[in-house]
Amino acid sequence: MANDQSVRVRFAPSPTGKLHVGGARTAIYNWAFARANGGTFILRIDDTDPTRSTEENTQIILRAMRWLGLDWDEGPDVGGPYGPYKQTDRMDLYREAAERLVAEGKAYYCFCSPEKLAADKAAAEARHDPFQGYQRTCRNIDPAEAQARVDAGESHTIRIKVPLDRGDVVIHDAVHGEVTFNAKELDDFIIFRSDGTPTYNFATVVDDAMMGITHVIRGDDHLSNTPRQVMVYEALGAPVPTFAHISMILGADGKKLSKRHGATSVEEYRDAGFLSDAFVNYLALLGWAPDGETTIVPRDVLARTFSLEHVSKNPSTFDPKKLDWVQQQYVMTMSDADFAQTILVPELRKAGLEGEALSHEAHWYEVLASVLKPRTTMPADVVEKSRFLYAGDALEYDEKSVDKNLRKDYAPAALDAAREALAAVEPWEASAIDGALEPLPEATGINKRKFYGAVRVAECGNQVSPPMGESLELLGRDQVLARIDAAKALCGTAE
Ligand code: GLU
């Protein structure tokens, strides 16, 4: 058993599905709490439910954890001094612990059949017995007799022997404060099933005790399990950790976040193109508010400042718009080179715009990055906004934009003036290009908005495109002049 006083926390997902947004937030809080306290973060796979746990899900969860950047100090793949870190590999430990409790008189074998249990329950209900739990039928069987029946192969479970004078169970939850559970709700519950498998409440506590877990941070759907777990700690003679039960995450309609609200697994957010840092930031602040105002908490700050005191006990609402906003903030802080390399090039390739051999120099992507960054939430957003750059002579024109900006009597003059200036401008860079165009509206007597509208539609095919200087720089002079010539032919079609 770990006996130092340092913080040890664990995230213990059941691999019955992918890593859910709620689970991810629980993992983040455990990780951040360990880091903020110089403690140890443990990943444990709770796979004791053999019908629903799969190795595939375990791998998906590990991948999601890595993508989230939540590095663990001990776990199934990295090992550690208190392993193994997968419950199915710890079955002997649970059995030994249960048998020790039986030997010490803190647990006992129960031979009641399901029919007997059902009949006892019905009878307790019928007489309005305030105690509706297991009627303790096998509690006082002589231990030697019980052992003989077990040895003879009689079907049995193992139940914990809750002291009759135990009284109410009070926990001091770091999020919910003092929570009292009425002693009447505690019965001698099963710690080992008749099929020889431990129950969740038992296996979890054996693990948490053996692994020296100091703080159990988990979803508040487990709050109701806590009094039973406290009974197991007490039977084992192990210190009870501090509990911190985190509230649910709800959808906009106030119901528990589920598929109906959209993506719920970490994988889906990763695949949609969210940045890990942004996603972790958003989830961390969903229920934890350092000061009620801060919206951006970079990972290193989170790892330094996270504390359970500022975790809300009220449910939080998942707001995809806020997540988008946080993502934009993170996109904006990327360097142009980083944005180009991690977002732009892969997305353009995916869309088939870029070939295997890159056709542009690094600088070209950085210029594009500088104009697209403020206009990007999701990586795929860059594709539509870049398409005009790749269209060559096959630029598609938006008919409405052409009507409004090119099929006008002033348009040929605007294009002629722009062509002359652009043919001569040196160097071919955004600022020089902007500088060359700037005096032209006045010089030609064409309203500025109309002048730029004509040039923009000539070059980009529509009225919405990144800033002019950069757009033209990226197109290159030859293409820019060729598009002006093509657009002049369109002007001629004015009715
Ligand atoms: N395996 C449990 C779950 O996925 C976690 C139990 C716990 O944290 O105690 O809900």
Boltz pocket constraint, residues with backbone or C-beta under 6 A from the ligand:
constraints:
  - pocket:
      binder: B
      contacts: [[A, 10], [A, 12], [A, 13], [A, 14], [A, 46], [A, 204], [A, 217], [A, 218], [A, 219], [A, 222]]
      max_distance: 6.0
